[in-house]
Amino acid sequence: MKPTFFGWIPSGKAIQPISSTNTTLTTISCEKTVDQQKLEFLHSPDIQFLWELEVLGIRQSEINSTNDTVIDFFHRTTRFENNRYFVKFPHRVENLKLPTLFRMCVARLMHSLKSEDKAVLLYMDETIKKQLSLGIVEKAPRDSRYCVHYNPQQPVVKEDKEVRTVYDASTKQKSGQSLNELLHAGPPLTTSLLEILLNFCLRKIAVTADIEKAFFQMRLDEADRDLVRFVWVEDINAQLDQIKLISLRFSCPPFGVISSPFLLNMVLQEHMASPDSEIFQQARRRYVDNFVLSVADVNLAVCLFELITDYLALASSISEIGLPILTCLLMLYLRKNVCQRAVKFPYLV
């Protein structure tokens, strides 16, 4: 047995001659070394083809073209009126054709009313009523010339007993498509977490801030509001056999729709693009609706958030109802002592 580029092969004379079989020995002469042949083989076009995205059905040129189209759609359809940004969902097709899913949503709601804890249902009812008063949710019209689609909701209870209502825009019938499948998610616009963490540790004063209910600060175009309908009850305390259902819809992009994070990032990016001051450049380092940055001293931190507050308050969509409070935590690292100071500012967006 001799080792070759193709592996171990037998060679030499046979111990006993075989009269009935003709033996043929094929010899391959290679002028190049084994390492050179291996290197050429790995860099051959056939091997490189296996590592290209096209083999997986993903074409980078198509991805870039789609992202450019979605961003261009945002710029063409977004408008700023009465201190509000009105946005539209980026559709994959021109005319959406979706089933209403009304019966499915009613069935899920009735199941929740029967199985969920009463305290959870009361909290959900209180939240929806508050959203109605703020204009985040509105009563859906009986007739609509736009595509009507209902999304089922489900309460999720966290470990700290906080209740969050999740709207499932991925629900679909067996033979149909969901709302999320017919919308573009948009390109990723969030700042790298590594960059955020490095800048967070760069200076002495660390500052964090969060925009509460950031998704509800945008307004959804009238043509897309019927896509985010849901069903609720008129009286949460009524008996199951006496319940009256009401149809509601969001007036803003709700969390759970695949396009909502992209729209929020684009709105914040557009609104904070004008100021060119150095202090404002630092404010652009955020992760979605979370500001994580560091500055040299406390006065600069307070100045930064006063500037951001005044500028972003120009786009507050529920300012006439009353601004919630945003708490910014300034962590002052002075020598070995850590001093925490809570500074309250009005709602950012």
C-alpha positions as CSV (number, residue, x, y, z in Angstrom):
1,M,0.0,0.0,0.0
2,K,1.3,3.4,-0.9
3,P,0.0,6.9,0.2
4,T,-1.1,9.2,-2.6
5,F,-3.1,12.4,-3.0
6,F,-6.2,10.1,-3.6
7,G,-5.5,8.0,-0.5
8,W,-3.8,4.6,0.0
9,I,-3.7,2.4,-3.1
10,P,-2.4,-1.1,-3.6
11,S,0.7,-1.5,-5.8
12,G,3.3,-4.2,-6.7
13,K,3.1,-7.7,-7.9
14,A,0.3,-10.1,-7.0
15,I,1.3,-13.1,-4.9
16,Q,-0.6,-15.6,-7.0
17,P,-1.3,-14.9,-10.7
18,I,-5.0,-14.9,-11.6
19,S,-5.4,-16.6,-14.9
20,S,-9.0,-15.7,-15.6
21,T,-8.7,-11.9,-14.9
22,N,-6.9,-9.3,-16.8
23,T,-5.2,-6.8,-14.4
24,T,-4.8,-3.2,-15.5
25,L,-2.7,-0.7,-13.6
26,T,-3.4,2.9,-14.2
27,T,-0.7,5.4,-13.3
28,I,-1.4,9.1,-12.8
29,S,1.6,11.4,-13.0
30,C,1.4,14.6,-11.0
31,E,4.0,17.3,-11.4
32,K,2.6,19.5,-8.5
33,T,2.9,18.8,-4.9
34,V,0.0,17.6,-2.7
35,D,-0.3,20.9,-0.9
36,Q,-0.5,22.8,-4.2
37,Q,-3.2,20.6,-5.5
38,K,-5.2,20.9,-2.3
39,L,-4.9,24.7,-2.4
40,E,-6.0,24.9,-6.0
41,F,-8.9,22.6,-5.3
42,L,-10.2,24.8,-2.4
43,H,-10.0,27.9,-4.5
44,S,-11.6,26.4,-7.6
45,P,-14.9,28.0,-8.8
46,D,-16.9,24.9,-8.0
47,I,-15.9,25.0,-4.4
48,Q,-16.3,28.7,-4.0
49,F,-19.8,28.4,-5.4
50,L,-20.9,26.3,-2.4
51,W,-20.2,29.3,-0.1
52,E,-22.1,31.9,-2.1
53,L,-25.5,33.2,-0.8
54,E,-27.2,32.3,-4.1
55,V,-26.9,28.6,-3.3
56,L,-29.1,29.2,-0.2
57,G,-31.6,31.2,-2.2
58,I,-30.4,34.5,-0.9
59,R,-29.1,37.1,-3.3
60,Q,-27.4,40.1,-1.6
61,S,-28.2,42.4,-4.6
62,E,-31.9,41.6,-4.2
63,I,-31.7,42.2,-0.4
64,N,-30.1,45.6,-0.9
65,S,-32.6,46.5,-3.7
66,T,-35.5,45.6,-1.4
67,N,-34.1,47.6,1.5
68,D,-33.7,50.6,-0.7
69,T,-37.2,50.2,-2.0
70,V,-38.6,50.0,1.6
71,I,-36.7,53.1,2.7
72,D,-37.8,55.0,-0.4
73,F,-41.4,54.0,0.4
74,F,-41.0,55.4,3.9
75,H,-39.8,58.8,2.6
76,R,-42.5,59.0,0.0
77,T,-45.4,58.1,2.3
78,T,-44.5,59.5,5.7
79,R,-45.8,62.9,6.5
80,F,-45.5,65.3,9.5
81,E,-48.8,66.9,10.4
82,N,-49.9,68.6,13.6
83,N,-46.7,67.5,15.5
84,R,-47.3,63.9,14.5
85,Y,-45.6,61.5,12.1
86,F,-48.0,59.5,10.0
87,V,-46.6,56.3,8.6
88,K,-47.7,53.5,6.4
89,F,-46.8,49.8,6.5
90,P,-44.5,48.8,3.6
91,H,-46.5,46.2,1.7
92,R,-45.0,43.3,-0.3
93,V,-47.9,43.5,-2.8
94,E,-49.8,46.5,-4.0
95,N,-53.3,45.3,-3.1
96,L,-53.5,43.2,0.1
97,K,-55.9,40.4,0.2
98,L,-56.4,39.0,3.7
99,P,-59.3,37.2,5.4
100,T,-60.9,39.1,8.2
101,L,-60.3,36.3,10.8
102,F,-63.1,37.8,12.8
103,R,-64.6,34.5,13.9
104,M,-61.2,33.2,14.9
105,C,-60.5,36.3,17.0
106,V,-63.9,36.0,18.7
107,A,-63.2,32.3,19.5
108,R,-59.9,33.1,21.0
109,L,-61.4,36.0,23.0
110,M,-64.1,33.8,24.4
111,H,-61.5,31.2,25.4
112,S,-59.5,33.9,27.3
113,L,-62.7,35.1,29.0
114,K,-63.3,31.6,30.3
115,S,-59.8,30.6,31.2
116,E,-57.9,33.7,32.2
117,D,-57.7,35.0,35.8
118,K,-60.3,37.8,36.5
119,A,-57.6,40.2,37.6
120,V,-55.7,39.8,34.3
121,L,-58.9,40.5,32.3
122,L,-59.6,43.6,34.4
123,Y,-56.1,44.9,33.8
124,M,-56.5,44.3,30.1
125,D,-59.8,46.1,30.1
126,E,-58.4,49.0,32.0
127,T,-55.4,49.3,29.5
128,I,-57.7,49.3,26.5
129,K,-60.0,51.9,28.0
130,K,-56.9,54.1,28.7
131,Q,-55.7,53.6,25.1
132,L,-59.1,54.7,23.9
133,S,-59.0,57.9,25.9
134,L,-55.5,58.6,24.6
135,G,-56.4,58.0,21.0
136,I,-54.0,55.0,20.7
137,V,-57.0,52.8,20.0
138,E,-60.3,53.9,18.3
139,K,-63.6,52.3,17.5
140,A,-63.5,50.7,14.1
141,P,-66.1,51.9,11.5
142,R,-68.9,49.5,10.5
143,D,-68.0,49.9,6.8
144,S,-64.6,50.4,5.3
145,R,-63.2,50.7,1.7
146,Y,-59.9,49.3,2.9
147,C,-58.8,45.7,3.6
148,V,-60.2,44.6,7.0
149,H,-58.2,42.2,9.1
150,Y,-58.5,41.2,12.8
151,N,-55.6,40.2,15.0
152,P,-56.1,38.0,18.1
153,Q,-54.7,39.2,21.4
154,Q,-53.4,37.2,24.3
155,P,-52.4,38.3,27.8
156,V,-48.8,37.4,28.8
157,V,-48.1,37.6,32.6
158,K,-44.4,38.2,33.4
159,E,-42.5,37.0,36.4
160,D,-43.0,40.3,38.1
161,K,-46.8,39.9,37.7
162,E,-46.9,42.6,35.0
163,V,-49.5,41.9,32.3
164,R,-48.8,42.6,28.6
165,T,-51.3,42.1,25.8
166,V,-49.7,40.6,22.8
167,Y,-51.3,41.0,19.4
168,D,-50.5,38.2,17.0
169,A,-50.1,39.5,13.4
170,S,-48.7,36.1,12.3
171,T,-52.1,34.3,12.7
172,K,-53.3,32.8,9.5
173,Q,-55.7,30.2,8.1
174,K,-54.3,26.9,6.8
175,S,-54.5,27.9,3.2
176,G,-53.8,31.7,3.6
177,Q,-51.1,34.2,4.5
178,S,-50.7,36.2,7.7
179,L,-50.4,40.0,7.9
180,N,-46.7,39.7,8.8
181,E,-46.0,37.6,5.7
182,L,-47.4,40.4,3.4
183,L,-45.4,43.2,5.0
184,H,-41.7,44.1,4.8
185,A,-39.7,44.0,8.0
186,G,-37.3,46.6,6.6
187,P,-33.5,46.8,7.0
188,P,-31.9,46.6,10.4
189,L,-31.2,50.2,11.6
190,T,-30.3,49.6,15.2
191,T,-26.8,50.7,16.4
192,S,-24.4,47.9,17.1
193,L,-24.6,46.7,20.7
194,L,-20.8,46.6,20.8
195,E,-20.5,50.2,19.8
196,I,-23.2,51.2,22.4
197,L,-21.4,49.4,25.2
198,L,-18.0,50.8,24.3
199,N,-19.4,54.4,24.2
200,F,-21.3,53.7,27.5
201,C,-18.0,52.9,29.2
202,L,-16.0,55.7,27.6
203,R,-16.7,58.6,29.9
204,K,-17.2,59.2,33.6
205,I,-21.0,59.9,33.6
206,A,-23.2,57.0,32.3
207,V,-26.7,58.0,31.2
208,T,-29.6,55.8,30.3
209,A,-33.1,56.7,29.2
210,D,-36.1,54.9,27.8
211,I,-39.0,56.3,25.6
212,E,-42.1,54.9,27.2
213,K,-44.7,53.6,24.8
214,A,-42.5,54.6,21.9
215,F,-44.6,52.8,19.2
216,F,-47.7,54.7,20.3
217,Q,-46.1,58.1,19.5
218,M,-46.4,57.5,15.8
219,R,-49.7,57.6,13.9
220,L,-50.8,55.1,11.3
221,D,-52.2,56.2,8.0
222,E,-55.9,55.8,7.7
223,A,-55.6,53.2,4.9
224,D,-53.7,50.8,7.1
225,R,-55.6,51.1,10.4
226,D,-58.2,48.4,9.4
227,L,-55.3,45.9,9.1
228,V,-54.8,46.1,12.9
229,R,-58.3,45.6,14.2
230,F,-59.1,43.5,17.2
231,V,-62.2,42.4,19.2
232,W,-63.0,43.3,22.8
233,V,-66.0,43.4,25.1
234,E,-68.2,46.4,26.0
235,D,-68.5,45.3,29.6
236,I,-65.9,43.1,31.2
237,N,-68.1,42.3,34.1
238,A,-71.0,41.0,32.1
239,Q,-72.0,37.4,32.0
240,L,-70.6,35.3,29.1
241,D,-74.1,34.8,27.6
242,Q,-74.7,38.6,27.8
243,I,-71.4,39.9,26.4
244,K,-71.5,42.5,23.7
245,L,-68.5,42.6,21.4
246,I,-67.0,45.8,20.0
247,S,-64.5,46.2,17.1
248,L,-61.5,48.3,17.8
249,R,-58.4,49.2,15.8
250,F,-55.1,50.8,16.4
251,S,-54.3,54.3,15.2
252,C,-50.6,53.6,15.5
253,P,-48.3,50.7,14.5
254,P,-48.7,48.2,17.4
255,F,-45.9,46.0,18.7
256,G,-46.3,42.6,17.1
257,V,-46.5,43.8,13.5
258,I,-43.2,43.0,11.7
259,S,-42.9,46.5,10.2
260,S,-43.3,48.4,13.5
261,P,-39.7,48.4,14.7
262,F,-38.5,49.6,11.3
263,L,-41.0,52.4,11.3
264,L,-40.0,53.5,14.8
265,N,-36.3,53.5,13.9
266,M,-36.9,55.5,10.8
267,V,-39.0,58.1,12.6
268,L,-36.4,58.6,15.3
269,Q,-33.7,58.7,12.8
270,E,-35.5,61.3,10.6
271,H,-36.5,63.5,13.6
272,M,-33.0,63.5,15.1
273,A,-31.2,64.1,11.8
274,S,-31.3,67.9,11.7
275,P,-29.2,69.1,14.7
276,D,-25.5,68.9,13.9
277,S,-24.1,69.8,17.3
278,E,-21.6,67.5,18.9
279,I,-23.8,66.9,22.0
280,F,-26.6,65.8,19.7
281,Q,-24.3,63.4,17.9
282,Q,-24.0,61.4,21.2
283,A,-27.8,61.2,21.5
284,R,-28.0,59.3,18.3
285,R,-26.3,56.3,19.9
286,R,-29.4,54.4,20.9
287,Y,-30.8,50.9,20.7
288,V,-34.4,51.2,19.3
289,D,-36.0,53.5,21.9
290,N,-33.3,53.2,24.6
291,F,-30.6,55.9,24.9
292,V,-27.4,54.5,26.4
293,L,-24.4,56.9,26.4
294,S,-21.9,58.6,28.6
295,V,-20.7,62.2,29.0
296,A,-17.9,64.0,30.8
297,D,-19.8,65.7,33.6
298,V,-23.3,66.0,35.2
299,N,-24.0,69.5,33.8
300,L,-23.4,68.1,30.3
301,A,-25.7,65.2,30.9
302,V,-28.5,67.5,32.1
303,C,-28.0,69.8,29.2
304,L,-28.1,66.9,26.8
305,F,-31.4,65.6,28.0
306,E,-33.0,69.1,28.1
307,L,-31.9,69.5,24.5
308,I,-33.3,66.1,23.5
309,T,-36.5,66.7,25.4
310,D,-37.2,70.0,23.8
311,Y,-36.5,68.8,20.3
312,L,-38.3,65.5,20.5
313,A,-41.3,67.0,22.2
314,L,-42.1,68.7,18.9
315,A,-43.2,65.3,17.6
316,S,-45.3,64.3,20.6
317,S,-48.6,62.7,19.4
318,I,-50.5,62.7,22.7
319,S,-49.1,66.0,24.1
320,E,-52.6,67.5,24.4
321,I,-53.7,64.8,26.7
322,G,-50.9,65.0,29.2
323,L,-47.3,64.1,29.0
324,P,-46.0,61.1,30.9
325,I,-42.8,61.4,32.8
326,L,-39.5,60.0,31.5
327,T,-37.0,59.2,34.3
328,C,-33.4,59.5,33.3
329,L,-30.9,57.8,35.6
330,L,-27.6,59.6,35.9
331,M,-25.0,57.3,37.5
332,L,-22.2,59.4,38.8
333,Y,-19.0,57.5,39.2
334,L,-16.9,59.7,41.5
335,R,-13.9,57.9,42.8
336,K,-15.1,54.7,44.5
337,N,-18.5,56.1,45.4
338,V,-21.5,55.5,43.1
339,C,-24.1,58.2,43.4
340,Q,-27.5,57.8,41.6
341,R,-29.6,60.8,40.8
342,A,-33.0,60.6,39.2
343,V,-33.8,63.5,36.9
344,K,-37.4,63.7,35.5
345,F,-38.0,65.1,32.0
346,P,-41.2,65.2,29.9
347,Y,-42.0,62.5,27.4
348,L,-39.4,62.4,24.6
349,V,-41.4,61.6,21.5
